[in-house]
Amino acid sequence: MSSLMILVAGPYRSGTGDDPARIAANVAAMTRTALDLFRAGHLPVLGEWYALPLIEHAGSTGIGDTVFDEIFHPISRRLVAHCDACLRIGGASTGADEMVALARANGKAVYFSIDAVPPAQ
């Protein structure tokens, strides 16, 4: 299989109480998974990589404000359309589950384990 562009979908805010350290731990888990995908020959992406700099630049004053909501999930929704697959990691997350549903609706492959992702050649 050739290299795939894979959206890593996992919890961002879920279960954190919006605690910055817990959110950072969720992003770190997705980033570690992205590194594993990269090392397997794929092109990983996280919606957070696109959304967070735009949210900051647009003047968000905090998680869940109008600017945050305008950008955060819509970025990932758009990314799904450009990705070949979605890798769902971590615990409960309405947003990550939405990305899985969108991937399936768009005929994209969905994986629930890095071991299930075919290696790139």
Helices and strands as residue ranges (DSSP letters): E 5-9, H 20-39, E 43-45, H 47-57, H 66-82, E 85-88, H 94-105, E 109-111, G 114-116
